[in-house]
Amino acid sequence: MRKFLTALIVIPLGLILVTFAVANRHFVTVSFDPFVSSDPSFSVTLPLFLLLILTAAIGVVVGGLAVWFGQRRWRRAARRNEADARTARGELADLRAQVAAARPEPQRLPVPAGAGLYGPIGRDKQRATL
């Protein structure tokens, strides 16, 4: 089911991307020199579709980093809470061990000599050896 849903989303997106790339094949020059527009010292010439796809990819990466840095407070709190929970589990195990050691041994009733639960020790009702 998951593969089907992935294919249902990925195939149309791929077709849209290919159609977009074919429709926008012409080259554009991107200049990174704001002072000299006639002959920029640093410029790149590439197809328009590639420029737009790269811009979108860079936007996704920058947005992901912004969210990741924004959530560092919650990750730090989760690490702290996990350490506290680990400490509490250790203390609980120690307390349970202390309670088990302090608990008196249950008293057992003595078994009559020569007789087990089903008669003589080592035999059941049909006198078969256990």
Residue pairs with C-beta under 8 A, 6 or more apart in sequence:
17 53
20 49
20 52
21 47
21 49
21 50
21 53
23 49
24 47
24 48
24 49
24 52
25 47
25 48
25 49
26 47
26 48
27 45
27 46
27 47
27 48
28 45
28 46
28 47
28 48
28 51
29 43
29 44
29 45
30 43
30 44
30 45
30 46
30 51
31 37
31 40
31 42
31 43
32 40
32 42
32 43
32 44
33 40
33 41
33 42
33 43
114 120
114 121
115 121
116 122
116 123
118 124
118 125
119 125
119 127
122 129
122 130
123 129
123 130
124 130
